[in-house]
């Protein structure tokens, strides 16, 4: 869980590039329980930066998780709405 913990720390500190890299690492290498949560954090960064195509992909990745599904569905909806 080290990558995910680093991602949270970077994200809360406003270090978005470092958070993005750590979230990506967590999505790719962490256990299946952490990957959807990390994908959600990654999607939030993308959406905040207006990177809507990337946000959509990451929200869809997080959507399969039962615990994160509601947040991912909301994020996906706002992303699609922002696209028009």
Steps between C-alpha positions, in 0.01 A plus 500: 500500500800728498427651158141578594604661828755714315233598247265617775775701664605665173140568400408663831818706476411627154786316329286375215774367270647292780152387609416398144814288475436334836132433418606341170748282685229398747252417223755282322674329787284500810252238608156488338338671799717812462503536121143638465557754777824610336322523163243728662773729634663505159168581334443789740835652405422464132158658539638790703755564226243478219649177366154361441585206273746367756254568783232298323730199462607512865144547630386203291783295649385590853134440414529122534583525869195468727632737765623768257229449237277781621779756507630379166153521344460856626844598372434337166170684472656838573779425252257412224292807581809723481566366153156606387 
